[in-house]
Amino acid sequence: MSSTKDPCISLCKFTDDICVGCGRSKGEIKAWKKLDKTDKRTVLAEAALRLIKLGATGRRKAK
């Protein structure tokens, strides 16, 4: 994962404190601008796993 662009897709709906749009927790969303590049990549990787677990499409486009 090379990009650390904000993963928000303006679909802010939460399930158990996790956004089904981007996969981040509320705390991660609030802290995003203060995180360094390494921490952002970690959050993005964890968010992708959460989206899979939730069965949400998030940033992945439907085929």
BAFI-616294 format. One line per field, with one value per atom (N, C-alpha, C, CB): residue number from 0; atom name; residue in three letters; x, y, z. Coordinates in pm, whole numbers, m for minus. Glycine has a CB too. Example, Ala and Ser with C-alpha at 12.3 -4.5 7.8 and 13.67 -1.06 7.14 Angstrom:
<rs>
nr <- [0;0;0;0;1;1;1;1]
atom <- [N;CA;C;CB;N;CA;C;CB]
rest <- [ALA;ALA;ALA;ALA;SER;SER;SER;SER]
px <- [1319;1230;1320;1131;1285;1367;1290;1408]
py <- [m569;m450;m330;m447;m225;m106;3;m60]
pz <- [780;780;780;905;708;714;787;572]
</rs>
This chain:
<rs>
nr <- [0;0;0;0;1;1;1;1;2;2;2;2;3;3;3;3;4;4;4;4;5;5;5;5;6;6;6;6;7;7;7;7;8;8;8;8;9;9;9;9;10;10;10;10;11;11;11;11;12;12;12;12;13;13;13;13;14;14;14;14;15;15;15;15;16;16;16;16;17;17;17;17;18;18;18;18;19;19;19;19;20;20;20;20;21;21;21;21;22;22;22;22;23;23;23;23;24;24;24;24;25;25;25;25;26;26;26;26;27;27;27;27;28;28;28;28;29;29;29;29;30;30;30;30;31;31;31;31;32;32;32;32;33;33;33;33;34;34;34;34;35;35;35;35;36;36;36;36;37;37;37;37;38;38;38;38;39;39;39;39;40;40;40;40;41;41;41;41;42;42;42;42;43;43;43;43;44;44;44;44;45;45;45;45;46;46;46;46;47;47;47;47;48;48;48;48;49;49;49;49;50;50;50;50;51;51;51;51;52;52;52;52;53;53;53;53;54;54;54;54;55;55;55;55;56;56;56;56;57;57;57;57;58;58;58;58;59;59;59;59;60;60;60;60;61;61;61;61;62;62;62;62]
atom <- [N;CA;C;CB;N;CA;C;CB;N;CA;C;CB;N;CA;C;CB;N;CA;C;CB;N;CA;C;CB;N;CA;C;CB;N;CA;C;CB;N;CA;C;CB;N;CA;C;CB;N;CA;C;CB;N;CA;C;CB;N;CA;C;CB;N;CA;C;CB;N;CA;C;CB;N;CA;C;CB;N;CA;C;CB;N;CA;C;CB;N;CA;C;CB;N;CA;C;CB;N;CA;C;CB;N;CA;C;CB;N;CA;C;CB;N;CA;C;CB;N;CA;C;CB;N;CA;C;CB;N;CA;C;CB;N;CA;C;CB;N;CA;C;CB;N;CA;C;CB;N;CA;C;CB;N;CA;C;CB;N;CA;C;CB;N;CA;C;CB;N;CA;C;CB;N;CA;C;CB;N;CA;C;CB;N;CA;C;CB;N;CA;C;CB;N;CA;C;CB;N;CA;C;CB;N;CA;C;CB;N;CA;C;CB;N;CA;C;CB;N;CA;C;CB;N;CA;C;CB;N;CA;C;CB;N;CA;C;CB;N;CA;C;CB;N;CA;C;CB;N;CA;C;CB;N;CA;C;CB;N;CA;C;CB;N;CA;C;CB;N;CA;C;CB;N;CA;C;CB;N;CA;C;CB;N;CA;C;CB;N;CA;C;CB;N;CA;C;CB;N;CA;C;CB;N;CA;C;CB;N;CA;C;CB]
rest <- [MET;MET;MET;MET;SER;SER;SER;SER;SER;SER;SER;SER;THR;THR;THR;THR;LYS;LYS;LYS;LYS;ASP;ASP;ASP;ASP;PRO;PRO;PRO;PRO;CYS;CYS;CYS;CYS;ILE;ILE;ILE;ILE;SER;SER;SER;SER;LEU;LEU;LEU;LEU;CYS;CYS;CYS;CYS;LYS;LYS;LYS;LYS;PHE;PHE;PHE;PHE;THR;THR;THR;THR;ASP;ASP;ASP;ASP;ASP;ASP;ASP;ASP;ILE;ILE;ILE;ILE;CYS;CYS;CYS;CYS;VAL;VAL;VAL;VAL;GLY;GLY;GLY;GLY;CYS;CYS;CYS;CYS;GLY;GLY;GLY;GLY;ARG;ARG;ARG;ARG;SER;SER;SER;SER;LYS;LYS;LYS;LYS;GLY;GLY;GLY;GLY;GLU;GLU;GLU;GLU;ILE;ILE;ILE;ILE;LYS;LYS;LYS;LYS;ALA;ALA;ALA;ALA;TRP;TRP;TRP;TRP;LYS;LYS;LYS;LYS;LYS;LYS;LYS;LYS;LEU;LEU;LEU;LEU;ASP;ASP;ASP;ASP;LYS;LYS;LYS;LYS;THR;THR;THR;THR;ASP;ASP;ASP;ASP;LYS;LYS;LYS;LYS;ARG;ARG;ARG;ARG;THR;THR;THR;THR;VAL;VAL;VAL;VAL;LEU;LEU;LEU;LEU;ALA;ALA;ALA;ALA;GLU;GLU;GLU;GLU;ALA;ALA;ALA;ALA;ALA;ALA;ALA;ALA;LEU;LEU;LEU;LEU;ARG;ARG;ARG;ARG;LEU;LEU;LEU;LEU;ILE;ILE;ILE;ILE;LYS;LYS;LYS;LYS;LEU;LEU;LEU;LEU;GLY;GLY;GLY;GLY;ALA;ALA;ALA;ALA;THR;THR;THR;THR;GLY;GLY;GLY;GLY;ARG;ARG;ARG;ARG;ARG;ARG;ARG;ARG;LYS;LYS;LYS;LYS;ALA;ALA;ALA;ALA;LYS;LYS;LYS;LYS]
px <- [85;0;89;m97;93;185;119;244;m10;m79;m121;m201;m110;m158;m267;m42;m334;m443;m558;m491;m629;m743;m841;m812;m874;m959;m1109;m933;m1148;m1289;m1359;m1306;m1474;m1553;m1690;m1570;m1700;m1823;m1942;m1856;m1917;m2021;m2002;m2016;m2035;m2006;m2120;m1978;m2120;m2215;m2132;m2316;m2166;m2082;m2150;m2045;m2071;m2111;m2005;m2125;m2046;m1952;m1829;m1908;m1849;m1743;m1656;m1657;m1691;m1613;m1696;m1568;m1638;m1706;m1714;m1633;m1834;m1848;m1805;m1992;m1776;m1726;m1577;m1763;m1502;m1355;m1289;m1300;m1363;m1309;m1231;m1222;m1226;m1152;m1244;m1087;m1183;m1258;m1276;m1186;m1366;m1386;m1258;m1499;m1184;m1058;m955;m1002;m949;m853;m891;m848;m1019;m1065;m1024;m1218;m1046;m1011;m861;m1060;m781;m635;m566;m578;m638;m578;m477;m686;m513;m425;m296;m497;m296;m177;m86;m220;m133;m53;58;m142;172;278;247;420;326;300;294;407;384;388;260;511;219;97;m26;82;m29;m141;m149;m129;m36;m34;m84;107;m48;m94;m246;m25;m297;m441;m514;m473;m459;m522;m527;m448;m419;m415;m516;m273;m522;m618;m762;m591;m783;m916;m963;m916;m874;m910;m954;m792;m884;m921;m1057;m814;m1082;m1211;m1326;m1210;m1304;m1410;m1443;m1368;m1341;m1363;m1443;m1227;m1404;m1473;m1619;m1402;m1644;m1780;m1861;m1777;m1792;m1860;m1898;m1982;m1831;m1860;m1769;m1839;m1815;m1733;m1635;m1819;m1672;m1582;m1524;m1471;m1390;m1323;m1315;m1185;m1339;m1332;m1454;m1320;m1434;m1545;m1610;m1499;m1743;m1816;m1794;m1968;m1785;m1762;m1893;m1674]
py <- [m117;0;123;0;196;308;442;312;452;578;594;588;717;746;853;793;860;953;915;953;1014;991;897;1127;784;684;712;552;825;857;860;992;791;793;858;649;933;1004;911;1109;794;698;665;568;760;749;682;887;550;470;374;393;362;285;158;371;52;m76;m110;m190;m115;m144;m54;m289;77;179;176;162;98;90;146;m56;238;296;192;425;167;69;125;21;253;314;300;460;328;325;220;461;165;61;109;m25;240;294;310;429;307;334;485;274;526;669;736;692;667;721;739;632;642;651;764;518;784;894;1028;888;1043;1169;1193;1167;1088;1102;1107;987;1081;1063;1171;1058;1298;1407;1414;1538;1361;1368;1246;1381;1142;1021;1040;903;972;978;874;952;874;790;641;813;596;455;417;428;502;475;476;577;566;570;441;691;392;265;150;235;151;47;54;61;175;194;148;343;181;141;m10;203;m77;m223;m286;m275;m236;m288;m258;m227;m141;m103;m196;44;m231;m321;m457;m339;m505;m633;m623;m676;m510;m490;m490;m358;m425;m420;m560;m331;m641;m779;m854;m851;m836;m903;m859;m875;m731;m678;m715;m527;m758;m788;m663;m871;m553;m424;m409;m306;m336;m315;m201;m287;m101;10;70;m36;80;141;49;185;m78;m171;m154;m317;m148;m131;m266;m65;m265;m388;m424;m372;m552;m598;m626;m724]
pz <- [0;0;0;122;m109;m120;m88;m257;m106;m84;62;m174;112;247;239;339;125;106;200;m42;248;336;265;374;329;264;272;325;326;341;205;413;198;74;98;20;208;246;263;143;317;351;498;259;582;726;801;785;796;872;956;777;1083;1175;1224;1293;1230;1289;1393;1180;1518;1627;1623;1621;1607;1607;1481;1728;1381;1258;1143;1228;1067;952;841;903;789;682;547;673;541;418;401;413;509;499;587;534;683;769;891;690;909;1025;1145;990;1264;1386;1399;1512;1487;1509;1558;1610;1645;1694;1585;1801;1493;1381;1287;1303;1267;1181;1242;1161;1372;1440;1437;1584;1450;1458;1322;1537;1213;1082;1044;978;1057;1014;1094;1024;1215;1301;1286;1446;1217;1202;1100;1161;1124;1023;915;1088;809;693;729;587;815;855;930;942;1023;1099;1009;1211;912;818;738;724;693;618;704;566;831;923;939;1061;958;972;845;1002;729;603;587;485;625;616;711;648;833;931;887;1071;830;784;673;736;582;473;527;376;628;690;760;791;824;892;792;971;677;576;526;458;508;464;570;437;695;806;814;939;790;795;670;811;566;441;366;467;399;335;213;434;113;m4;16;m124;96;125;0;214;m7;m121;m241;m81;m220;m331;m420;m281;m549;m641;m669;m772;m672;m703;m848;m673;m875;m1014;m1083;m1018]
</rs>
